[in-house]
Amino acid sequence: MKKLFNVTVDNEIYVMAKNHSEAISIAEHNAGSSNFWAIELPDNRINLISDWKNRVPYNSDNNKTCGEIMGEIKNKKEINKKSLKSSFI
């Protein structure tokens, strides 16, 4: 399953990939550079860049924007937290 990655080249871009190395490979292909790093999102240290909220990430299998993907990830985390709390009651 693909995950959302923030990849920094000269600018920050977003890609969908199965892992860090695939994210970097996709970024190299689309950005034409080889000097970057990737962070799987969501990461509490990274905020989604506003320019990307309404854009579809590179290598996506659908038309979901970065903002929609981040919203789904946050919703899943909230559901998981609620499930964990209810299992200890």
C-alpha positions in Angstrom: 0.0 0.0 0.0 1.3 3.4 -0.9 1.9 6.1 1.7 2.3 9.9 1.3 5.9 11.2 1.5 7.2 14.8 1.7 10.4 14.9 -0.4 12.6 17.9 -0.3 14.7 18.7 -3.4 15.1 22.5 -4.1 11.4 22.7 -3.3 9.2 20.4 -1.4 7.1 17.9 -3.4 4.8 15.1 -2.4 4.8 11.6 -3.8 2.9 8.4 -3.1 5.2 5.4 -2.6 5.5 2.1 -0.8 8.7 3.1 1.1 11.4 5.8 1.4 13.6 4.5 -1.5 10.7 4.4 -3.9 9.7 7.9 -2.8 13.2 9.2 -3.6 13.3 7.3 -6.9 9.9 8.9 -8.0 11.1 12.3 -6.9 14.4 11.9 -8.9 12.4 11.0 -12.0 9.9 13.9 -11.6 12.2 16.6 -10.3 15.4 15.8 -12.2 17.6 16.0 -9.1 19.4 13.5 -6.9 20.0 15.5 -3.7 17.0 15.1 -1.4 15.4 13.4 1.7 12.0 12.0 2.3 9.7 11.9 5.3 6.6 9.6 5.5 3.5 11.6 6.5 2.0 12.3 8.8 5.0 13.4 10.8 4.4 15.7 13.7 7.4 17.8 12.7 6.0 18.4 9.1 3.1 20.5 8.2 1.5 20.1 4.8 2.6 23.0 2.6 -0.5 25.1 1.7 0.3 25.0 -2.0 0.0 21.2 -2.0 -3.2 20.9 -0.1 -5.2 20.9 -3.3 -2.7 19.1 -5.5 -2.5 15.4 -6.3 0.9 13.9 -5.3 3.2 12.4 -7.9 2.7 8.6 -8.5 -0.9 8.6 -7.1 -3.3 5.9 -8.0 -6.3 8.2 -7.8 -7.2 11.9 -7.8 -7.1 12.5 -4.0 -5.3 15.6 -3.0 -2.6 15.8 -0.4 -5.1 17.5 2.0 -7.6 14.7 1.5 -5.0 12.0 2.1 -3.7 13.8 5.3 -7.3 14.0 6.5 -7.9 10.3 6.0 -4.6 9.5 7.8 -5.6 11.7 10.8 -9.1 10.1 10.9 -7.6 6.6 11.0 -5.3 7.6 13.8 -8.3 9.0 15.8 -10.3 5.8 15.2 -7.3 3.6 16.3 -6.9 5.7 19.5 -10.6 5.3 20.4 -10.4 1.6 19.7 -7.4 1.2 22.0 -9.1 3.2 24.8 -12.3 1.2 24.6 -10.4 -2.1 24.7 -9.0 -1.2 28.1 -12.3 -0.3 29.7 
